[in-house]
């Protein structure tokens, strides 16, 4: 199945890789049939480990829409989202995601996507990066304050 | 166990929540005993669904260090990272993460962290946000071009 929006995401992935912006990843976000955001990997060129194609596209689309939600939008990404980008997609709540390459394909060319998916399944104490819980009682007081806050904007 | 860095993360979470920046979440990043970055949730105030406390802190720390890696750094976050932030932590590769509230605590006050962890475990086709694969062959050609690229900067 050929699709012009996915072709655009793939074209961006190649072009920006050739321009040494970062890894070979591109994404576009579509609303009402029109592109409202383009994204490409910029990790190494901007020293930002969060600057994946989908993240950049989501941030741009939300800025364009003046909203932190992407209802009515579709994301086309040249590769299946890594856990970070998958999480961002869930927070942004688009209607649908189309992807081309898989997490295994990304692993095959040297990216950690599949490894991070494995790590997420492990208990915090058994992970490669150690996680330790401290001071939950003090922090939970702030959560209670959020619950009681009357003028909060939920998301 | 009391810890001054975690106390700072918790203090930020309360202060920025009260200033209506976003949800009740704060983080600090420490290198050689010093704070090199502070982060707090800014989702609703900046219309950016990716602006979680850890994300903001990681981006700030990397800018400070002129690096896309956080070797030698520790992250203190007032709540266990959501899947997006956990992914970002794996890409940034700090030495250790300390957290206070749990993902269940976050769910208890109305945040989707635990739900997104559940969704990640599901096959793409069974998720609440539908994922569909198209045009893998075309996209994989770009991955091959990355493999063959001689001047690539890996990350």
Interface residues (C-beta under 8 A of the other chain):
Chain A: X1 X2 X3 X6 X7 X10 X13 X14 X17 X20 X22 X23 X24 X43 X44 X47 X48 X49 X50 X55 X58 X59 X62 X63 X65 X66 X67 X68 X69 X70 X78 X79 X80 X82 X83 X84 X85 X86 X87 X88 X89 X90 X91 X92 X93 X94 X95 X96 X97 X98 X99 X100 X101 X102 X105 X106 X108 X109 X110 X112 X115 X116 X117 X119 X120 X121 X124 X129 X130 X131 X132 X133 X134 X135 X136 X138 X139 X140 X142 X143 X144 X145 X146 X147 X149 X151 X152 X153 X154 X155
Chain B: X1 X2 X3 X6 X7 X10 X13 X14 X17 X20 X22 X23 X24 X43 X44 X47 X48 X49 X50 X55 X58 X59 X62 X63 X65 X66 X67 X68 X69 X70 X78 X79 X80 X82 X83 X84 X85 X86 X87 X88 X89 X90 X91 X92 X93 X94 X95 X96 X97 X98 X99 X100 X101 X102 X105 X106 X108 X109 X110 X112 X115 X116 X117 X119 X120 X121 X124 X129 X130 X131 X132 X133 X134 X135 X136 X138 X139 X140 X142 X143 X144 X145 X146 X147 X149 X151 X152 X153 X154 X155
